[in-house]
């Protein structure tokens, strides 16, 4: 009897050990999951804190460091703020200057050399590059992106790789991007794109332009100054390979930035009407449309010479041009 009792007690003891071991494993697994969830929550909190800390707060040009680096930053500011005059002033003749760059400046589209938050700012742009650009179907550096603007928006010549002015522009963009982490979400960038563009009324757009826009941009669209009223068409303006030559981009830009002092006051329809009138006018041609969008997906609303002619002929199919953007 005693021996049987001992065996029973021993068996129960073994079962108890197994139960305790299983319970310990379960508690350990739950602790590990809790620790993982805690770590994940901390990471999410940190990520959220980093995101909330990314604010529009560019450094002052008064705090530019002394020495060659500071000189480069200030030269970069001059080039961004007064592009045409700065670059044309370095050429041997007026003809060379006209070939070097058109009559615009970066400030023509990015007010205050890209420092004004509500007018297509460039603060933080250096943290976005290198970056994939679908128009090129490749990852481009900030130097390549600047040169893309030079040959399209500025309808001029690209900087050489070792050009000190190119280095200066990069130095300026890096300076006004200080404190912004690579890959951060910057809500003030890339806002000039109207997602749903109404079919335009060009006649109404012309009427509005003549009533409201000629004071700054002149009746013939030639403008009164790069930073006071840039050329909207003609030889002094951007070519039809520029990003703003896309209808949705121009309509979005007009609505977000015009007229000065009354930004965002235009309806979608009014902005579309004005965009159609401006982009229907003759401008320099980009000679390499065939090389754009090599990966496919080319937008249909780039206002090329062919589409401008269709507007003049009255044969343009706006539903096709605007595609899914049409309403």
C-alpha positions in Angstrom: 0.0 0.0 0.0 2.8 2.3 0.9 4.6 1.5 -2.2 1.5 2.2 -4.3 1.0 5.5 -2.6 4.6 6.5 -3.3 4.2 5.7 -7.0 1.0 7.7 -7.2 2.6 10.7 -5.5 5.6 10.5 -7.7 3.4 10.4 -10.8 1.4 13.4 -9.6 4.7 15.3 -8.9 5.9 14.7 -12.4 2.6 15.9 -13.8 2.9 19.0 -11.6 6.4 19.7 -13.0 5.1 19.3 -16.6 2.2 21.7 -15.8 4.5 24.3 -14.2 6.9 24.1 -17.2 4.1 24.5 -19.7 2.7 27.5 -17.7 6.2 29.0 -17.7 6.5 28.7 -21.4 3.2 30.3 -22.0 3.9 33.2 -19.7 7.3 33.6 -21.4 5.6 33.7 -24.8 3.1 36.3 -23.6 5.9 38.4 -22.1 7.8 38.2 -25.4 4.7 39.3 -27.4 4.1 42.1 -24.9 7.7 43.2 -25.1 7.5 43.2 -29.0 4.3 45.2 -28.9 5.9 47.6 -26.5 8.9 48.0 -28.7 6.6 48.5 -31.7 4.6 51.1 -29.9 7.7 52.9 -28.9 9.0 52.9 -32.4 5.7 54.2 -33.7 5.7 56.9 -31.1 9.3 57.9 -32.0 8.4 57.8 -35.7 5.3 60.0 -34.9 7.5 62.4 -32.9 10.0 62.6 -35.7 7.2 63.3 -38.2 5.7 66.0 -36.0 9.0 67.6 -35.6 9.4 68.2 -39.3 8.2 71.7 -39.6 8.7 74.5 -42.1 11.5 76.4 -40.4 14.4 77.2 -42.8 17.5 78.7 -41.4 18.1 82.4 -41.9 20.6 83.6 -44.5 22.0 85.8 -41.8 23.3 82.7 -40.1 25.2 81.4 -43.1 28.7 80.3 -41.9 31.8 82.2 -42.8 34.3 81.0 -45.3 34.0 79.2 -48.7 30.9 77.2 -47.6 29.0 80.3 -46.7 30.1 82.1 -49.9 28.8 79.1 -51.9 25.4 79.2 -50.1 25.0 82.9 -50.8 26.0 82.5 -54.4 23.4 79.7 -54.6 20.8 82.0 -53.2 21.6 84.6 -55.9 21.4 82.0 -58.6 18.0 80.8 -57.4 16.6 84.2 -56.8 17.9 86.0 -59.9 18.8 83.2 -62.2 18.6 84.9 -65.6 20.5 88.0 -64.7 23.2 86.1 -62.8 23.9 83.7 -65.6 23.5 86.0 -68.5 25.8 88.5 -66.8 28.6 85.8 -67.0 28.4 85.4 -70.8 30.3 87.3 -73.4 27.4 88.6 -75.4 23.6 89.1 -75.2 23.2 86.3 -77.7 25.2 83.9 -75.5 23.1 85.0 -72.5 19.9 84.2 -74.3 21.1 80.8 -75.2 22.4 80.2 -71.7 19.0 80.8 -70.0 15.6 82.3 -70.7 14.2 85.4 -68.9 13.0 83.6 -65.8 14.4 82.8 -62.4 13.7 79.9 -60.0 11.8 82.5 -58.0 9.5 82.9 -60.9 7.8 79.7 -59.7 9.3 79.3 -56.2 8.7 82.6 -54.6 11.4 84.1 -52.4 14.1 81.7 -53.7 12.0 78.9 -52.5 11.6 80.2 -48.9 7.9 81.1 -48.9 5.9 78.3 -47.5 2.7 78.9 -49.4 4.2 79.5 -52.8 5.9 76.3 -54.1 8.7 76.3 -51.6 12.0 74.4 -52.0 12.8 73.9 -48.3 13.7 70.3 -47.7 14.2 69.5 -51.4 17.8 68.3 -50.7 16.4 65.6 -48.4 14.4 64.2 -51.3 17.3 63.3 -53.6 18.6 61.0 -54.9 15.0 60.2 -56.0 13.3 58.2 -58.7 11.8 60.4 -61.5 9.3 58.6 -63.7 9.9 61.1 -66.6 13.5 59.9 -66.7 12.7 56.4 -65.5 15.7 56.4 -63.2 17.0 57.6 -59.9 18.4 61.1 -60.3 20.7 63.2 -58.1 19.8 66.7 -57.0 22.4 68.0 -59.5 20.6 66.2 -62.3 17.3 67.6 -61.1 18.6 71.1 -61.2 19.9 70.6 -64.7 16.5 69.2 -65.7 15.0 72.6 -64.7 17.8 74.4 -66.5 17.0 72.8 -69.9 13.2 72.7 -69.5 11.8 75.4 -67.2 14.7 77.7 -67.9 14.9 76.7 -71.6 18.7 76.9 -71.5 21.8 75.0 -71.1 22.7 72.5 -68.4 25.5 73.1 -66.0 28.7 71.1 -66.4 29.4 68.6 -63.7 32.3 70.6 -62.3 30.5 74.0 -62.6 30.9 76.0 -59.3 27.5 77.5 -59.8 25.9 74.1 -59.8 27.8 73.3 -56.6 26.6 76.6 -55.2 22.9 75.9 -55.9 23.3 72.5 -54.2 24.9 74.1 -51.2 22.0 76.5 -50.9 19.4 73.8 -51.2 21.2 71.7 -48.6 21.4 74.8 -46.3 17.6 75.5 -46.5 17.0 71.7 -45.9 19.1 71.6 -42.7 17.4 69.5 -39.9 15.1 67.7 -42.3 15.7 63.9 -42.3 16.0 62.0 -45.5 12.7 60.6 -46.6 10.6 62.8 -44.3 7.1 63.6 -45.4 7.0 67.3 -46.3 3.5 68.5 -46.9 4.5 71.7 -48.5 6.1 70.0 -51.5 4.4 68.9 -54.7 1.1 70.6 -54.1 0.6 72.1 -57.6 -1.3 69.3 -59.3 -5.1 69.6 -59.8 -6.4 66.0 -59.5 -9.7 66.6 -61.3 -9.5 69.2 -64.0 -12.7 70.6 -65.5 -12.9 70.9 -69.3 -11.7 74.5 -70.0 -13.3 77.4 -71.7 -10.4 79.1 -73.4 -12.4 82.2 -74.3 -13.4 82.7 -70.7 -9.7 82.2 -69.8 -8.6 84.9 -72.2 -11.1 87.3 -70.9 -10.0 86.7 -67.3 -6.4 87.1 -68.3 -6.9 90.4 -70.0 -9.0 91.6 -67.0 -6.8 90.4 -64.1 -3.4 89.2 -65.2 -1.9 91.7 -67.7 -0.8 94.1 -64.9 2.0 91.7 -64.0 2.4 89.5 -67.0 1.7 92.0 -69.8 -0.9 91.8 -72.5 1.3 89.7 -74.7 2.3 87.3 -71.9 6.0 88.5 -72.0 5.9 89.6 -68.4 7.4 92.6 -66.6 10.2 90.9 -64.7 11.2 87.4 -63.6 10.2 88.0 -60.0 7.5 90.5 -60.4 5.6 89.1 -63.4 7.4 86.3 -65.3 6.9 85.6 -69.0 4.1 83.1 -69.4 4.7 82.4 -73.1 7.0 83.4 -75.9 10.8 83.0 -76.3 11.5 84.3 -72.8 9.3 81.6 -71.1 9.6 77.9 -70.2 9.5 75.3 -73.0 6.8 72.7 -73.5 8.9 70.0 -71.8 8.7 71.7 -68.4 6.6 70.2 -65.7 4.4 73.3 -65.6 3.6 72.8 -69.3 1.4 69.9 -68.2 -2.2 71.1 -68.0 -3.0 69.7 -64.5 0.2 71.3 -63.1 -0.5 74.7 -64.6 -4.1 74.7 -63.4 -3.0 73.6 -59.9 -0.2 76.2 -59.8 -2.6 79.0 -60.8 -5.1 78.0 -58.2 -2.6 77.7 -55.4 -0.5 80.8 -56.2 -2.5 83.3 -58.2 -3.4 86.1 -58.0 -0.9 87.4 -55.5 -2.6 88.4 -52.3 -5.7 86.3 -53.2 -4.2 82.8 -53.5 -6.7 79.9 -53.6 -9.5 82.2 -54.5 -10.1 80.8 -58.0 -12.5 78.0 -58.6 -11.3 74.8 -60.4 -13.1 76.0 -63.5 -11.5 79.4 -63.5 -8.0 78.0 -63.0 -8.6 75.5 -65.8 -9.8 78.3 -68.1 -6.7 80.4 -67.4 -4.3 77.4 -67.8 -5.8 76.5 -71.1 -5.4 80.1 -72.4 -1.8 80.4 -71.2 -0.7 77.0 -72.5 -2.4 77.4 -75.9 0.1 80.2 -76.7 3.3 79.7 -78.6 6.4 78.9 -76.6 9.8 77.3 -77.1 9.7 73.6 -78.0 11.4 70.8 -76.1 13.2 68.8 -78.7 13.4 65.5 -76.8 9.8 64.5 -76.1 10.4 61.1 -77.6 13.0 60.4 -74.9 10.8 61.2 -72.0 8.9 58.5 -70.0 11.0 55.6 -71.4 9.3 53.3 -68.9 5.8 54.2 -70.2 3.0 56.1 -68.6 3.5 59.4 -70.3 0.9 61.9 -69.3 -1.5 63.0 -72.0 -1.8 66.6 -70.8 1.6 67.9 -71.7 0.8 70.8 -74.0 3.0 70.2 -76.9 3.1 72.0 -80.2 0.7 69.4 -81.6 -1.9 70.1 -78.9 -1.5 73.8 -79.2 -2.2 73.5 -82.9 -5.3 71.4 -82.1 -6.6 74.2 -79.8 -6.1 76.7 -82.6 -7.9 74.4 -85.1 -10.7 73.6 -82.7 -10.0 69.9 -82.9 -8.6 69.2 -79.5 -10.3 66.3 -77.5 -10.2 67.6 -74.0 -11.7 64.4 -72.6 -8.7 62.5 -74.0 -6.1 65.0 -73.0 -7.4 65.3 -69.4 -8.2 61.6 -69.2 -9.2 60.4 -65.7 -8.8 64.0 -64.5 -11.9 65.1 -66.5 -15.0 66.0 -64.7 
